[in-house]
Amino acid sequence: MSMPSVRIYGNRLVQILAHRGLCGCTESEIDINSGAGVICIKGKDLAIAEINDEYISVKGDVNSITYGN
């Protein structure tokens, strides 16, 4: 099982490496499936900046990042 890596660039950009796809996506919350469970990014004006097999980039005004099963 590949564990995710989270890269945070200030409060404007987050990259999730080793993801398993999106669970849900709104302007205030983006849920990403990973080997550690669902990673939840909350904030304002959130959007997927880039998505590929290696990582997902989320841009916007990020307030919190949590994960769990």
N, CA, C and O atoms as a GROMACS GRO file, in nm:
protein
  276
    1MET      N    1   0.084  -0.118   0.000
    1MET     CA    2   0.000   0.000   0.000
    1MET      C    3   0.089   0.124   0.000
    1MET      O    4   0.180   0.136   0.082
    2SER      N    5   0.064   0.215  -0.091
    2SER     CA    6   0.141   0.337  -0.103
    2SER      C    7   0.080   0.446  -0.014
    2SER      O    8  -0.037   0.480  -0.028
    3MET      N    9   0.161   0.498   0.077
    3MET     CA   10   0.114   0.603   0.167
    3MET      C   11   0.125   0.738   0.097
    3MET      O   12   0.220   0.763   0.023
    4PRO      N   13   0.027   0.826   0.122
    4PRO     CA   14   0.030   0.956   0.056
    4PRO      C   15   0.132   1.050   0.119
    4PRO      O   16   0.173   1.033   0.234
    5SER      N   17   0.170   1.148   0.042
    5SER     CA   18   0.256   1.256   0.089
    5SER      C   19   0.181   1.386   0.061
    5SER      O   20   0.127   1.405  -0.048
    6VAL      N   21   0.179   1.474   0.159
    6VAL     CA   22   0.108   1.601   0.144
    6VAL      C   23   0.210   1.714   0.144
    6VAL      O   24   0.290   1.728   0.237
    7ARG      N   25   0.207   1.793   0.039
    7ARG     CA   26   0.294   1.911   0.029
    7ARG      C   27   0.206   2.035   0.039
    7ARG      O   28   0.107   2.049  -0.033
    8ILE      N   29   0.243   2.123   0.131
    8ILE     CA   30   0.164   2.244   0.155
    8ILE      C   31   0.249   2.365   0.122
    8ILE      O   32   0.360   2.380   0.174
    9TYR      N   33   0.198   2.450   0.036
    9TYR     CA   34   0.267   2.573  -0.006
    9TYR      C   35   0.186   2.692   0.044
    9TYR      O   36   0.098   2.742  -0.026
   10GLY      N   37   0.217   2.738   0.167
   10GLY     CA   38   0.138   2.845   0.228
   10GLY      C   39  -0.004   2.798   0.249
   10GLY      O   40  -0.028   2.682   0.281
   11ASN      N   41  -0.099   2.888   0.232
   11ASN     CA   42  -0.240   2.848   0.242
   11ASN      C   43  -0.310   2.856   0.106
   11ASN      O   44  -0.432   2.863   0.099
   12ARG      N   45  -0.229   2.855  -0.002
   12ARG     CA   46  -0.286   2.872  -0.136
   12ARG      C   47  -0.275   2.750  -0.226
   12ARG      O   48  -0.346   2.742  -0.327
   13LEU      N   49  -0.188   2.653  -0.192
   13LEU     CA   50  -0.168   2.537  -0.279
   13LEU      C   51  -0.133   2.414  -0.196
   13LEU      O   52  -0.049   2.421  -0.107
   14VAL      N   53  -0.198   2.302  -0.227
   14VAL     CA   54  -0.171   2.174  -0.161
   14VAL      C   55  -0.155   2.068  -0.270
   14VAL      O   56  -0.234   2.063  -0.365
   15GLN      N   57  -0.052   1.983  -0.257
   15GLN     CA   58  -0.034   1.870  -0.348
   15GLN      C   59  -0.042   1.741  -0.268
   15GLN      O   60   0.022   1.728  -0.163
   16ILE      N   61  -0.121   1.647  -0.317
   16ILE     CA   62  -0.133   1.515  -0.257
   16ILE      C   63  -0.070   1.415  -0.353
   16ILE      O   64  -0.120   1.395  -0.464
   17LEU      N   65   0.041   1.353  -0.311
   17LEU     CA   66   0.108   1.253  -0.392
   17LEU      C   67   0.060   1.114  -0.350
   17LEU      O   68   0.023   1.095  -0.234
   18ALA      N   69   0.060   1.019  -0.442
   18ALA     CA   70   0.015   0.880  -0.418
   18ALA      C   71  -0.133   0.877  -0.381
   18ALA      O   72  -0.173   0.809  -0.287
   19HIS      N   73  -0.215   0.951  -0.456
   19HIS     CA   74  -0.360   0.953  -0.433
   19HIS      C   75  -0.426   0.836  -0.504
   19HIS      O   76  -0.365   0.767  -0.586
   20ARG      N   77  -0.552   0.815  -0.472
   20ARG     CA   78  -0.633   0.711  -0.537
   20ARG      C   79  -0.761   0.768  -0.597
   20ARG      O   80  -0.859   0.696  -0.617
   21GLY      N   81  -0.759   0.897  -0.627
   21GLY     CA   82  -0.872   0.960  -0.693
   21GLY      C   83  -0.953   1.050  -0.602
   21GLY      O   84  -0.930   1.056  -0.481
   22LEU      N   85  -1.048   1.120  -0.662
   22LEU     CA   86  -1.136   1.211  -0.589
   22LEU      C   87  -1.258   1.139  -0.534
   22LEU      O   88  -1.312   1.049  -0.598
   23CYS      N   89  -1.300   1.179  -0.414
   23CYS     CA   90  -1.427   1.130  -0.356
   23CYS      C   91  -1.537   1.234  -0.374
   23CYS      O   92  -1.654   1.199  -0.393
   24GLY      N   93  -1.498   1.360  -0.369
   24GLY     CA   94  -1.595   1.468  -0.382
   24GLY      C   95  -1.524   1.600  -0.400
   24GLY      O   96  -1.408   1.616  -0.361
   25CYS      N   97  -1.594   1.698  -0.459
   25CYS     CA   98  -1.530   1.825  -0.488
   25CYS      C   99  -1.634   1.937  -0.493
   25CYS      O  100  -1.725   1.935  -0.576
   26THR      N  101  -1.619   2.034  -0.403
   26THR     CA  102  -1.699   2.157  -0.407
   26THR      C  103  -1.603   2.274  -0.389
   26THR      O  104  -1.482   2.253  -0.372
   27GLU      N  105  -1.654   2.396  -0.393
   27GLU     CA  106  -1.569   2.513  -0.374
   27GLU      C  107  -1.520   2.526  -0.231
   27GLU      O  108  -1.424   2.600  -0.205
   28SER      N  109  -1.584   2.456  -0.136
   28SER     CA  110  -1.544   2.468   0.004
   28SER      C  111  -1.482   2.341   0.062
   28SER      O  112  -1.427   2.344   0.172
   29GLU      N  113  -1.489   2.229  -0.011
   29GLU     CA  114  -1.433   2.103   0.040
   29GLU      C  115  -1.396   2.010  -0.075
   29GLU      O  116  -1.474   1.990  -0.168
   30ILE      N  117  -1.275   1.955  -0.068
   30ILE     CA  118  -1.230   1.856  -0.166
   30ILE      C  119  -1.184   1.733  -0.090
   30ILE      O  120  -1.097   1.742  -0.003
   31ASP      N  121  -1.242   1.618  -0.122
   31ASP     CA  122  -1.210   1.491  -0.058
   31ASP      C  123  -1.133   1.404  -0.156
   31ASP      O  124  -1.177   1.380  -0.268
   32ILE      N  125  -1.015   1.356  -0.110
   32ILE     CA  126  -0.926   1.278  -0.194
   32ILE      C  127  -0.901   1.142  -0.129
   32ILE      O  128  -0.864   1.136  -0.012
   33ASN      N  129  -0.922   1.035  -0.204
   33ASN     CA  130  -0.898   0.901  -0.154
   33ASN      C  131  -0.748   0.874  -0.154
   33ASN      O  132  -0.678   0.912  -0.247
   34SER      N  133  -0.700   0.806  -0.047
   34SER     CA  134  -0.558   0.773  -0.038
   34SER      C  135  -0.540   0.644   0.042
   34SER      O  136  -0.636   0.590   0.095
   35GLY      N  137  -0.417   0.597   0.050
   35GLY     CA  138  -0.386   0.477   0.127
   35GLY      C  139  -0.404   0.496   0.277
   35GLY      O  140  -0.413   0.398   0.350
   36ALA      N  141  -0.411   0.621   0.324
   36ALA     CA  142  -0.430   0.652   0.466
   36ALA      C  143  -0.576   0.686   0.496
   36ALA      O  144  -0.607   0.729   0.607
   37GLY      N  145  -0.664   0.668   0.400
   37GLY     CA  146  -0.804   0.707   0.415
   37GLY      C  147  -0.833   0.830   0.331
   37GLY      O  148  -0.758   0.862   0.239
   38VAL      N  149  -0.942   0.896   0.362
   38VAL     CA  150  -0.983   1.014   0.286
   38VAL      C  151  -0.912   1.138   0.341
   38VAL      O  152  -0.916   1.164   0.462
   39ILE      N  153  -0.848   1.212   0.253
   39ILE     CA  154  -0.787   1.340   0.290
   39ILE      C  155  -0.886   1.448   0.253
   39ILE      O  156  -0.928   1.460   0.138
   40CYS      N  157  -0.924   1.528   0.352
   40CYS     CA  158  -1.025   1.632   0.334
   40CYS      C  159  -0.959   1.770   0.342
   40CYS      O  160  -0.899   1.805   0.443
   41ILE      N  161  -0.970   1.846   0.236
   41ILE     CA  162  -0.918   1.982   0.230
   41ILE      C  163  -1.037   2.076   0.235
   41ILE      O  164  -1.125   2.068   0.150
   42LYS      N  165  -1.039   2.166   0.335
   42LYS     CA  166  -1.149   2.262   0.348
   42LYS      C  167  -1.095   2.402   0.333
   42LYS      O  168  -0.981   2.432   0.369
   43GLY      N  169  -1.180   2.490   0.278
   43GLY     CA  170  -1.140   2.628   0.259
   43GLY      C  171  -1.242   2.704   0.177
   43GLY      O  172  -1.362   2.674   0.182
   44LYS      N  173  -1.194   2.801   0.104
   44LYS     CA  174  -1.280   2.888   0.023
   44LYS      C  175  -1.223   2.898  -0.117
   44LYS      O  176  -1.101   2.904  -0.135
   45ASP      N  177  -1.309   2.898  -0.216
   45ASP     CA  178  -1.268   2.909  -0.357
   45ASP      C  179  -1.170   2.799  -0.397
   45ASP      O  180  -1.075   2.825  -0.472
   46LEU      N  181  -1.191   2.677  -0.348
   46LEU     CA  182  -1.103   2.565  -0.380
   46LEU      C  183  -1.131   2.513  -0.520
   46LEU      O  184  -1.245   2.514  -0.567
   47ALA      N  185  -1.025   2.468  -0.587
   47ALA     CA  186  -1.037   2.412  -0.722
   47ALA      C  187  -0.921   2.317  -0.745
   47ALA      O  188  -0.814   2.331  -0.684
   48ILE      N  189  -0.943   2.220  -0.832
   48ILE     CA  190  -0.836   2.129  -0.873
   48ILE      C  191  -0.751   2.203  -0.976
   48ILE      O  192  -0.799   2.236  -1.085
   49ALA      N  193  -0.625   2.230  -0.941
   49ALA     CA  194  -0.535   2.299  -1.034
   49ALA      C  195  -0.478   2.200  -1.135
   49ALA      O  196  -0.462   2.233  -1.252
   50GLU      N  197  -0.447   2.079  -1.088
   50GLU     CA  198  -0.391   1.976  -1.174
   50GLU      C  199  -0.417   1.840  -1.113
   50GLU      O  200  -0.414   1.824  -0.991
   51ILE      N  201  -0.443   1.742  -1.200
   51ILE     CA  202  -0.461   1.605  -1.153
   51ILE      C  203  -0.398   1.512  -1.256
   51ILE      O  204  -0.422   1.524  -1.376
   52ASN      N  205  -0.317   1.417  -1.206
   52ASN     CA  206  -0.258   1.315  -1.292
   52ASN      C  207  -0.237   1.188  -1.209
   52ASN      O  208  -0.283   1.182  -1.095
   53ASP      N  209  -0.170   1.090  -1.264
   53ASP     CA  210  -0.150   0.963  -1.193
   53ASP      C  211  -0.064   0.978  -1.068
   53ASP      O  212  -0.076   0.898  -0.975
   54GLU      N  213   0.022   1.079  -1.064
   54GLU     CA  214   0.116   1.095  -0.952
   54GLU      C  215   0.062   1.183  -0.840
   54GLU      O  216   0.083   1.152  -0.722
   55TYR      N  217  -0.007   1.292  -0.873
   55TYR     CA  218  -0.051   1.384  -0.769
   55TYR      C  219  -0.176   1.462  -0.810
   55TYR      O  220  -0.214   1.468  -0.927
   56ILE      N  221  -0.237   1.522  -0.708
   56ILE     CA  222  -0.348   1.616  -0.727
   56ILE      C  223  -0.304   1.748  -0.664
   56ILE      O  224  -0.257   1.749  -0.550
   57SER      N  225  -0.319   1.858  -0.736
   57SER     CA  226  -0.291   1.992  -0.683
   57SER      C  227  -0.423   2.064  -0.661
   57SER      O  228  -0.508   2.070  -0.749
   58VAL      N  229  -0.438   2.118  -0.541
   58VAL     CA  230  -0.558   2.194  -0.505
   58VAL      C  231  -0.516   2.336  -0.476
   58VAL      O  232  -0.424   2.360  -0.397
   59LYS      N  233  -0.584   2.433  -0.539
   59LYS     CA  234  -0.554   2.574  -0.514
   59LYS      C  235  -0.676   2.641  -0.453
   59LYS      O  236  -0.788   2.594  -0.468
   60GLY      N  237  -0.652   2.751  -0.386
   60GLY     CA  238  -0.759   2.827  -0.322
   60GLY      C  239  -0.713   2.873  -0.185
   60GLY      O  240  -0.594   2.867  -0.153
   61ASP      N  241  -0.808   2.918  -0.104
   61ASP     CA  242  -0.779   2.964   0.031
   61ASP      C  243  -0.800   2.846   0.127
   61ASP      O  244  -0.912   2.823   0.173
   62VAL      N  245  -0.693   2.772   0.156
   62VAL     CA  246  -0.700   2.650   0.236
   62VAL      C  247  -0.704   2.684   0.386
   62VAL      O  248  -0.619   2.756   0.437
   63ASN      N  249  -0.806   2.629   0.455
   63ASN     CA  250  -0.820   2.650   0.600
   63ASN      C  251  -0.777   2.530   0.681
   63ASN      O  252  -0.722   2.547   0.790
   64SER      N  253  -0.802   2.408   0.631
   64SER     CA  254  -0.766   2.289   0.708
   64SER      C  255  -0.747   2.169   0.617
   64SER      O  256  -0.804   2.161   0.508
   65ILE      N  257  -0.665   2.075   0.666
   65ILE     CA  258  -0.641   1.947   0.598
   65ILE      C  259  -0.651   1.839   0.704
   65ILE      O  260  -0.579   1.842   0.803
   66THR      N  261  -0.740   1.743   0.684
   66THR     CA  262  -0.756   1.633   0.778
   66THR      C  263  -0.758   1.502   0.700
   66THR      O  264  -0.783   1.500   0.580
   67TYR      N  265  -0.733   1.390   0.772
   67TYR     CA  266  -0.744   1.261   0.707
   67TYR      C  267  -0.795   1.158   0.807
   67TYR      O  268  -0.782   1.176   0.928
   68GLY      N  269  -0.851   1.053   0.754
   68GLY     CA  270  -0.905   0.946   0.837
   68GLY      C  271  -0.966   0.839   0.749
   68GLY      O  272  -0.960   0.847   0.627
   69ASN      N  273  -1.025   0.741   0.813
   69ASN     CA  274  -1.086   0.629   0.738
   69ASN      C  275  -1.224   0.656   0.700
   69ASN      O  276  -1.288   0.572   0.637
   0.00000   0.00000   0.00000
